[in-house]
């Protein structure tokens, strides 16, 4: 399947190597340290062209760090396995025709690599247990096809964030708490190769000339890379992971983030086409909440999403997804969020969803909300609903609009109907802390009205905060709109149970 293969000798080198063309080339000198080439994408579609670097002793990859159910492996064993993996990987690269790998599916490649590695281990006369051999095979497969040592972490569904602070330090966030893992990369070069593989999949690049890059994984997980010389201690890779199962408001109810009554009110808000801002700090779950609320949009509506990095996972059939583009090395070709929002107004949208409002596009979104695109939504960084309004004002001014403050606030109060505040509490839990509607203007001030507030009452013996969602009992100003859509009874039942 892979073309001609050399027979690994005791030194680990094959007598001949076969490159992408399949023909013989000059003999290789010594086995080389495995490095995931930057040219190889996640599905090994491009042949490797770089010569591996000379072999050297490297730090253990801690291949068992994410398998708590398996028997722990000692430090000596880890070091031995790492050296074995280096030599076996070198033999594999010399015996395999990588051009033929690109014609196979990832599953077929894994099967072939599995067979080849088992054969190399046998020919080298290596004595490994079944667990150790499987760990070596998995690590090599992850180097060739996946994202190296962090591939097992990405497979875990309980991790919210993955943070690589240089080749030797990897943190994860589980259940709202930071944990340091024993996972390590071989060196800075391997880490940069993994980053290149991620960003090249979405047509971007990261290097010394362009050391900052935003990208995404195939499942939509958000990726940020910042490389040396800006990152002093080695490349910093941050991944905001998405769960495999798309969350709904029902899931948020199970997590305790909302109550059944609040869930009902939020469903009504989404269904009756209220313009909504989802406010919150970093890591508070704004994008997740936006995804959940879009689940109650009528499937017949045409939705256009604008994002810096495509993360939203809408369930409706008629969705057009737009994504910004950074400038090239010459500083040209940039497509900003404002460009996308302006353009989508010409695409006959019924709702416009902006992944994150962070600049002058705020004014264009407000214009859209005021001109018939009811039910539009967006997220914004703010710590409370009042601060969210202030941030919108600031972002409009960033666009250079010389509007009087009163005119600007009238624009905001006329466009935004509801602000949903998401917060991450000090115990790591995420809650909807405010459901606030925008009433209008009193003089020069925008009037807000809290429909529901989360009140903290204390904490239990395990340090978890205890609180409850308390409704104000006030009749919402969007009552008539709920009646227009025939949902006033559903809204009344939710409010009366808390009034």
N, C-alpha and C positions, 0 to 999 in steps of 0.2 A: 504493500500500500504506500510505503514511503520511498520506494525506489531502492537503490543498492544500500547495503548496510556494511559497515566495517565490523570486524570482530574485536571487541575490547580486549586488550591485553592486560597484563598485571599493572602496567603504568596507567591504564585507563584510556590511552589514545588509540583511535582506529587507524588502520593503515592508510585509508583514503577518506577524504571528505567529499561531500556532494553538495554543491550550492544550489541556488535557485534554478539554475539551468539544468541540473541533473548530471552534468558531466564531471569527470575527475578534476581535481585541482591539486596544488602542491601539498605535500604532507604537512600536518599541523605540528608545531614543536611540542609544547607541553599542554596538559589539560588546563583549561581556563576557568576562572571563577564564573559561575552563572550570573548573568545580569539580564534582567528583563529589558529587551531593547525598546527604545522609545518608539521605533517604527512599528512594533507589533501591536495592533489594536486588541481589544478584549476578546475578539473571536479569531485571533491569529490569521487575519486576512492578508497581511503583508509579509513577505519573506524577511528574515533577519539578514542584515547586511554588515553589521559591525562585528569586528573581531573581538571576542571576549578578552578581558584583562587577565593578567597572570594570576595563578592560584595563590591565595593567601588564607591564612587562618582567620576566620571571622567569628563574630559573636553568635551564640546560639539563637535560632529563630523562635524558640519557645513555641513549637508547633502544637503542644498540648494545652496551651494556655486557655483556649476557649472550649475545651472539652472536659468539664468538671466531672463528668460521669466516668471518664476513663482513668486507668491507674496512672498516678503521677510518674513522671520520668525524672531521674536524678540529673544534676547539672553535668556530670561526666557523660552520661548517656546523651544529653542534649548536644554537647560539644561534639561527641562522636558522630551523632546523626547529621549534624551540620556539615562536617567534613565529608561524610559519605554522600550527602546530597550534592555537594559541590562537584565531586568526582563523577557521580552518576549523571548529573546534568551535563557535564562536559562531554561524556561519552555519548549521551543522547543527541546533543547538538552536532557531533561529528558523524554520527551514523544515520541521521535522519535527513531526508530531502524536504526542507521546509516549504518549498514551492508546492508540494503535494498536500501539505497540511491545510493550505488555504482552500482546497477544493472540498474539504470535509466539514461536516457540522461539528459544533463544539463537543457534543456527546461522542461522536465517532473519534474525534481527536483524543479525548480522554481515554477511551478504550484502547486506542493504539499506543498511547504513551504508557498506559498501565502495563500492557504486554511487554513493551520495549524495556521499561525500567525493571520489571521482574526478571527479564532475560539478562540484563546487564548485571544486576545484583547476583544472579546465579553464576555468571561467567567470572565475576570478580571473586567469587568464593566468599562473599560476605555473609556473616551469620547474624540474622536479624529475626526478632520475633514478628508475628503477624501484625501486631499493633505498630511496631517500629517501621516495618516495611510499608504499611499503609500510610503512615505519617509522611514518610519520604515521598511516596507517590503523590499524595495530596498536595504537598508543598511544591513539587515540580509542576504539577498540573496548574496550580494557582499562579506560578511564575510565568508559565507559557500562555495561559488562557485568561487568567483573572487579574486580580490586583495584588498579587503576592501575599505577604503575611497578613494583610488586613481582610483578605477574602472571607475567612471564617467569621470575622466580626460582622461583615455585611450580611451574612446569611442568618444572623440572629435577629429575631423580630422584636426582642425586648430592649434593643439599644436605640436611643433617640438621637444621640450625637456621637460622632467619632472624631477625635482630635489628635492629630499627629504633630508633635512639637519637635521636629527633627527626627533623624533615623533611629534614635534610641529611646524615645519617650512617646507612648501612645496612651491616651486617656479615652474612656467611654463614659457616657451618661446612661445610667440604668435607674428607672423609677425616680427620676429627678435628682439623683445623686451622682457626683463624679467618682470614677474609679480608675486607678492606674492599672494598666495591664502589663504583663511581662513580654508582650509582643515587641519585636525589634526588627528593623530592616538591616540588611547586611552592611550597607553604607549609604552615603548621601546619593551616590549615583543610582542605586536601585530605587530609592524613594523618588528621585526626579523622573526616572523612567516610568514609574507607576503614574505619576502626575501627568506626564506627557501623554500616556495612553488614555487617561480619562478625558483630558481637554481636547485631544485631537479627534475624539469620537464625535464632538459637536463643532468641529471646524475651528478650534481655537488653539492657541499655543502659549507656552510659558517657558521663559528662559531668562537670561540676564538682561536682554534687551527689553523684554516684556515680562517683568517678574510678578505681576498681579493678574489673576485670571479667575473669573466666575464661570462655572460650567455646571453640568448635571449628569447624573448617571442615567442608565437606560430606564430605570423605574421612576425617574423624576426627582430623585434625591438631590438636594442642593449641595454643590461643591465649591469651595473657595481654596485657591492655592496662592501662597505668597512665597517666593523663592529668594535665595541669596542674590545680591548683597543686602536686600531689604530685611530678610529674615536672618538674623545674626547666627543663630544656633542650628541652622539647617532649615530646609524647606518645611513650612507649616501647611498642613493639609487638614481642612475641616469639612466634614460631611454631615449634613443634616438629613438623617435617614427618614424615609417614609415607610410606614408599615405596609406589608404585603396586602393585607385586607384593608380596603378603603373604609375609613371611619364614617359613621353617620351620627345624627343627633341621638339615636338610640344608644350607641356606644358611649357617648358623652354622659348620658343618663346613668349607664351602668358604672362608669368611672366615678360618679358622684360630682361631676363638674356642673351639672344642672339638675333641676327637679322636674318631675313630670309636667307641672304647670308651666314652668319656664320653657320647657321643650315645646309645648303646644303654642305658646305665644310666639316663639321664634319661627315655628312652622308657618304661622299665619303671616308674620312679617315678610317672610320670603315669598309666600304664595300671592300676596296682594300687591306685590311690586313696589315696596317701599325702598327708597334709596338708603343704603346702609353703609356705614363705616364701621369696620372692626378694628378696634384700638387695643394696643397692648405693648408690653416691653418685649425685648429679645427673648425668644424661647418660651413665650407665654402660650403659644398654640394658635396664633392668628390665622395662619394659612390653613391649618387643620379645620378650624371653626368655619372659615370661608368655604372650604370644600363641603362641610356638613350642611351649611345653609343652602348651598346651591342645589342640594339634593331634592329640594321641594319646589324647584322651578318647573313650570309646565313644560313637558317634553316637546310641545309644538313651537316653543319660542326659539328664535335664532340668537345665540349667545356668542359674543366675541371677547376673548381674553387677551390681555396685554401684560406681559411679564418680562422681567430682566432675565430670568432663567425659568423655563417652563416647568412648573411644579403642580399646578392645579390638575385635578383628576375628575373632571365633571362627568356625570353619568348621562347627560342628555344626548340625544342623537345629532342635534344640529349645533355643533360647536366649531368655531374657527379659532385656532390658537396662533397668537402672534408673539414673537420674541425679539427683544432688542439685539443690536449688534454693536460691539465695541469698535473703536477706530483701528485701522491697521498700523503698521510700523511707521508709515508716513503721516499718521494722524488724520487719515481720510477714511470715508466710508462708514462713519458712525451713524446708526439709526437709534435715536433716543426714544424713551418712553413717550415723550410728548409727540414725536413724529407718529408713533403707533396709534395713540389716542386720537390724534387729528385724522389719521387715515381711516380708522375704523368707523368714523362718522359717515364716511362715504360708502360703507359696506352694508347698509341697510340693517344695522343691529337693532334688536329689541332690548337687549341688555348688554351693558359693557361691564366687564369684570377686570379690574386692575389689580394685579397681584400685590403690588405694594406702591402706595403713593408716597413719593419721597422728594419731589421737585416741582418745577413749574407746570408739570402735567396736571397738577391739582386744579388749576383754573380751567383747563380744557375738559376735565372730568365733570366739574361743576356745571359748565356750559351744557354738556351732554345731558346731565341730570335735569337741567331746567328746560330742555327743549324736546321732551317727549320720550326720552329713554328711561322711563321709570323702572325701578327695580335694579338699577346699577349698583355695584358693590366694589369695595376696595378695602385694603388694610392700611393701617398707619401706625407708626411708632409713637405711643404716648402712654402716660401712666394713669390717666383718668379722662373721662369724657370732656371736661372743660379744657384740659390741656390739648386734647385732640383738635378741638376747634381752633385754638391758638396756633397749633402747628400748621393747619391748613392755611390760615392767614399768612404765616411766615413764608410758606412755600409759594403762595401767590405772589408775594413781594419779591421772591427770588427770581421770578420771571420778568421782572422789570416793569410790572404794571403800576402806574401811578394812580391807583384808585383811592378815593377817600375811604377812611376806615369804615364809616357807616355803610357806604355802598358795597364794600367788600363783604361786610357781615350780613347785609341783606341778601347778597348772592349766596352765601353759605347757608343761611337759615331757610332760604327758599329751595335749596337743592337737597340738603341732607335731612332725612326724616328720623333716622334712628342711629344711635351709636351703641355698639355692643362692646363692653370692656372685658378683655381676657387678661388674667393675671396668673403669674406663677408665684405661689406662696412660699414662705421660707422653709416649709417641710417638703418642698419639691412637688406638691400637688398643683394642678392647674384648675382654676375655677372661673366661671363667668361672674364677675363681681358687680357689674352694673349693666342694667338694660335701661338706656336713657333715650328719651325722644326730644327732638328739637321742636319747640313750640312756636317760636317766632322771635320778634324783636320787642324790647322795651327800651325806648330811647336808642342809645347806641350799643346796648348790650344784647347778645343772643340769649334767649331764655331756654333753659334746659329743665326737663322734668324726669326724675328717676321713677321708673315703673317698678324696678326690682333692684335690690341691693343685697350683696352677700355680707352678713355680719359675723365676725369671728367672736366666739364665746369663750374660747379657752383652748386647751390641748389635753390629749389623753395621756395615758401612762407611757405610750410608745413615742411621744413627741409629735404626734399628728395633730394638726389644728382641727378644732371642732367648731362648726358654725352652721348657719342656715340662710337660705335665700328668703328674704322678706319682701313681699310686695307692698307697695305704698297704698293700694286701694283706690288710686286715682283712675279716672276714666281716661284712656289714651285719646289723643287728638286724632288718631287714625281710625277711630271707631266707624266713622261714616264710610271710609274706604273698605273696611272689613265687611260692612253691610252690603256695599256695592258688589263685592265678590261672593256674597252669601255665606260668609264665615263669622258673622257676628255672634252666633250662638256658641260656636267653638271657642271664640275669644272670651265671651262672657263666662263660660263654665270654668275656664282656667283662672280668670281674675277673681271670680266670686269665691273660689276655694281658698284664696289667699287674702281676700279683702277683709 
